[in-house]
Amino acid sequence: MTRRIVITGASRGIGRGLVDAIADAGHTLIGCGTNTAIMGELVAAYPAPHRFDTVDVTDWDQVQDWAQEVLIGGDAPDLVINNAGVINRNAPLWEVPAEEFDHVLRVNLGGTANVIRAFLPSMIEAGTGIIVNMSSGWGRSTSPEVAPYCASKWGIEGLTQALSQELPPGLAVVAVSPGTVDTAMLRSCFGEAAGNSPTPDDWAGRAAKKLLALGARDNGGSISIG
């Protein structure tokens, strides 16, 4: 059965890998990102019924307008993958500029809340649907020089747990740590050593199957995909 799947941060890294893997599995993608050029490439590569739009998840008005257009054009999503994320430049917390700290939390945590706020009511009305919030190993442990990122991902874990207690039967929210994947974000932390990790495409081929298998029984879960 074809499912409607919303994914944020679709333009790069694991988000871009998931777009290919999920589309190849026969499902309909509704994706967003902030890079207009790459969104245009995705529109060309995956025409209707797929849909890709330039949306900044930190901007509630943009997210709300996007969701309204998506929902007018079809049913509530079966799966929402909150993948959009950024990381701070490696530095002790006291050397991270306030603007950079705020940006990390605004994208990783605030953006996730915006997307949930926009799409979840339609899923509740439909009585079914899964929300995946991308977490991190640094949402369950810590390391130096990435305190803002750790704070945002620990926040994702808490948000997910609280939301799981609020959802009606038939729905689920799950926090998912992707493990280490050779993305630009990982390279910003580990440099060339990130090349020892799977590529986004390799990771996505395995991850898509696990994400698509999630169900209401998994509500409140905190899982890892390595």
JOHUVEN-V585610 format. One record per residue. N is the residue number from 0. RES is the residue in one letter. SS is DSSP state (H for helix, E for strand, C for the rest). BURIAL is I if it has 24 or more other C-alpha atoms within 12 Angstrom, else O. Layout:
BEGIN
n = {N & N}
res = {RES & RES}
ss = {SS & SS}
burial = {BURIAL & BURIAL}
END
This chain:
BEGIN
n = {0 & 1 & 2 & 3 & 4 & 5 & 6 & 7 & 8 & 9 & 10 & 11 & 12 & 13 & 14 & 15 & 16 & 17 & 18 & 19 & 20 & 21 & 22 & 23 & 24 & 25 & 26 & 27 & 28 & 29 & 30 & 31 & 32 & 33 & 34 & 35 & 36 & 37 & 38 & 39 & 40 & 41 & 42 & 43 & 44 & 45 & 46 & 47 & 48 & 49 & 50 & 51 & 52 & 53 & 54 & 55 & 56 & 57 & 58 & 59 & 60 & 61 & 62 & 63 & 64 & 65 & 66 & 67 & 68 & 69 & 70 & 71 & 72 & 73 & 74 & 75 & 76 & 77 & 78 & 79 & 80 & 81 & 82 & 83 & 84 & 85 & 86 & 87 & 88 & 89 & 90 & 91 & 92 & 93 & 94 & 95 & 96 & 97 & 98 & 99 & 100 & 101 & 102 & 103 & 104 & 105 & 106 & 107 & 108 & 109 & 110 & 111 & 112 & 113 & 114 & 115 & 116 & 117 & 118 & 119 & 120 & 121 & 122 & 123 & 124 & 125 & 126 & 127 & 128 & 129 & 130 & 131 & 132 & 133 & 134 & 135 & 136 & 137 & 138 & 139 & 140 & 141 & 142 & 143 & 144 & 145 & 146 & 147 & 148 & 149 & 150 & 151 & 152 & 153 & 154 & 155 & 156 & 157 & 158 & 159 & 160 & 161 & 162 & 163 & 164 & 165 & 166 & 167 & 168 & 169 & 170 & 171 & 172 & 173 & 174 & 175 & 176 & 177 & 178 & 179 & 180 & 181 & 182 & 183 & 184 & 185 & 186 & 187 & 188 & 189 & 190 & 191 & 192 & 193 & 194 & 195 & 196 & 197 & 198 & 199 & 200 & 201 & 202 & 203 & 204 & 205 & 206 & 207 & 208 & 209 & 210 & 211 & 212 & 213 & 214 & 215 & 216 & 217 & 218 & 219 & 220 & 221 & 222 & 223 & 224 & 225}
res = {M & T & R & R & I & V & I & T & G & A & S & R & G & I & G & R & G & L & V & D & A & I & A & D & A & G & H & T & L & I & G & C & G & T & N & T & A & I & M & G & E & L & V & A & A & Y & P & A & P & H & R & F & D & T & V & D & V & T & D & W & D & Q & V & Q & D & W & A & Q & E & V & L & I & G & G & D & A & P & D & L & V & I & N & N & A & G & V & I & N & R & N & A & P & L & W & E & V & P & A & E & E & F & D & H & V & L & R & V & N & L & G & G & T & A & N & V & I & R & A & F & L & P & S & M & I & E & A & G & T & G & I & I & V & N & M & S & S & G & W & G & R & S & T & S & P & E & V & A & P & Y & C & A & S & K & W & G & I & E & G & L & T & Q & A & L & S & Q & E & L & P & P & G & L & A & V & V & A & V & S & P & G & T & V & D & T & A & M & L & R & S & C & F & G & E & A & A & G & N & S & P & T & P & D & D & W & A & G & R & A & A & K & K & L & L & A & L & G & A & R & D & N & G & G & S & I & S & I & G}
ss = {C & C & C & E & E & E & E & C & C & C & C & C & H & H & H & H & H & H & H & H & H & H & H & H & C & C & C & E & E & E & E & E & E & C & C & H & H & H & H & H & H & H & H & H & H & C & C & C & C & C & E & E & E & E & C & C & C & C & C & H & H & H & H & H & H & H & H & H & H & H & H & H & C & C & C & C & C & C & E & E & E & E & C & C & C & C & C & C & C & C & C & C & H & H & H & C & C & H & H & H & H & H & H & H & H & H & H & H & H & H & H & H & H & H & H & H & H & H & H & H & H & H & H & H & H & H & C & C & E & E & E & E & E & E & C & C & H & H & H & C & C & C & C & C & C & C & H & H & H & H & H & H & H & H & H & H & H & H & H & H & H & H & H & H & H & H & C & C & C & C & E & E & E & E & E & E & E & C & C & C & E & C & C & H & H & H & H & H & H & H & H & H & H & H & H & H & C & E & C & H & H & H & H & H & H & H & H & H & H & H & H & H & C & C & C & H & H & H & C & C & C & E & E & E & C & C}
burial = {O & O & I & I & I & I & I & I & I & I & I & I & I & I & I & I & I & I & I & I & I & I & I & O & O & O & I & I & I & I & I & I & I & I & O & O & O & O & I & O & O & I & I & O & O & I & O & O & O & I & I & I & I & I & I & I & I & I & O & O & O & O & I & I & O & I & I & O & O & I & I & O & O & O & I & I & I & I & I & I & I & I & I & I & I & I & I & I & I & I & O & O & O & O & O & O & O & O & O & I & I & O & I & I & I & I & I & I & I & I & I & I & I & I & I & I & I & I & I & I & O & I & I & I & O & O & O & I & I & I & I & I & I & I & I & I & I & I & I & I & O & O & O & O & I & I & I & I & I & I & I & I & I & I & I & I & I & I & I & I & I & O & I & I & O & O & I & O & O & I & I & I & I & I & I & I & I & I & I & I & I & I & I & I & I & I & O & O & I & O & O & O & O & O & O & O & O & I & I & I & I & O & I & I & I & I & I & I & O & I & I & I & O & I & I & I & O & I & I & I & I & I & I & I & I & O}
END
